[in-house]
Amino acid sequence: MQHYVEVDQSIKMEQTQGDTVLAFSDGIERTILIPAKVKRACQRELRARGVKPGMIVLRMFASGLLLLLEDRMEHVSSVTIDTEYEGKEGEIKGLLLRFILKWVPDFPKEAIAFRQVGKQSGAHVLAWETHKARRKPDRRVTIEELLRYC
């Protein structure tokens, strides 16, 4: 069965004082939690690698999205991502497709879209409930995992 998933984020990647939660929902659902400590370590490592400052957060966000989706992509026919980094959608989409096309070679590029998913979205509710500790994340991300797709 194919799913049209929506993705939302609670606490942006660049807000390194708090944990980030990424969630998707539509018949299937999943959440990941990226601890603040992991985000700070990832930023330090990407700076040390010479990644341009403006790309660090985008790479971290894309990596988080890939970790969220990686073992579910064969069941996903489209991904709608909440607009978090306006004007940077092309860069994020490019980072995502580098890996998604390895997993699902015929995945259509136009099946990744960006728009506001809204507070009534299942993805928003999942991300918020996980952020507020009303629900456990399906996965806690380590620094090694986050750097895998950066």
N, C-alpha and C positions, 0 to 999 in steps of 0.2 A: 504494500500500500504506500502510495506517495503522499507526502505532506507538504503543505505550504506554511512554513514556519515564520513566526515573527520573533525578533530578538530584541531584548531590552537590557539596559545596563543600569545598575544602581550604584552610585558613587563612581565618578569618572576616574579613569586610569591615572590622570595627572594629580588627583587628590590623594597624595601618598600618606596622609594621616589616617585614612580609613580603608577598610577592605572594599574591594570591588566585587559585585555579583553580576554575572551575565546569565541570562535565562532565555530559553526559547519554549514556545508552546504552540500546539495545534494538533490535537490527537495524541501526539507524543510530547513529552516535556523533559527538560533537563536544566539543571543549574550548576554553575561552578562558582567557587569563591576564590578570589585571588587576594591573599593577605597583604596588608600594607607593607609589611617587611619584605615580601617577595617583590612587590612593585618597586620599592626603593633599590633593592639589590639589582634588579633588572635595569633600571635607569643607569646605575653606576656602571654596569657591565657594558651597556650599549654606548655610553659616553667613552669608555675606555677603548672600545672598538672603532671609535671615530664616526659613529652614526650622527648625522646632522641633528641638532637640537629639535628642529621642527618635525622630524620623522620619528623620534623616539616614542612619543605617545601613540602615534598612528601604528607603529610596528607592534607595540604592546597590545593595543586594542585589537588589531587584526590577529595577533597570536592568541589572545583570549578567545576570540570568535572561533578560530580554528580548533582550539582545544574543546570548546563547547560542542562543536559540530562533528569533529573528526570521525567518531565511530557511529554516526547516524546518517552520514551523507548519502548512503545508498537508498535511504528511505525519504530523502528530501528532494522535492522537485523545484522549490523556490524558497528563497530566503529574503525576508523583508527586515531590514535593520533600522532600528530607531535612529533618527538623525541626531547624532551626537557631536559630530565634527563637520559642521556645515562648510561646504566648499572643498572638502578633502575626500569626498566620496570616491572619486576616481582613483586616488592613491590607495585607499583602503580596499576597494574592489580589486585592484591589481595585485595587492599583497595576498588577498584571499584566493584569487584564481590561480596563482602560482602553485598552490598546494591542492586546491579542490580539483583542478584538472588532472592531477596525478592520481587522485583517488577515484574520480568519476570522469574519465576522459571526454565523454560526450555531454557533460553538464553545460547547459546553455549560459553564456555570459550574461545575457539579459535576465536571467532568473535570479540575479542578485539585485535588489532594489533598496533604496533608502527613502524613508518617510517617517513622519511622526506616528508612532503606534498608539499613543494615547493611554490614559490611565485605566481604561476599561479592558485593555489588552491582557490576555492570559499571561503573556511574557512579562508585562509590567508587574502584575500582581505577584507572580512567582519571584521575580527579582526583589521586590519590596519585602515580601514575607521572609525571604531568605536573609536579606540585609538586616531585618529586625529580629532575626533569630527565632521566628515563629515556625520556621521550616529549616531542616538541615540541608546543606548543599549536597548535591550528588557527588561532588568531587572538590577537594581542596587542592589547588594548584601549587606546585613547588617551583622554585627558581629554575631548575633544570627543564621542567616542562614548558614554562613560559618562554625561556630562551630558545627552545627547539624551533619555533617558527619565526623568531625575530631575525 
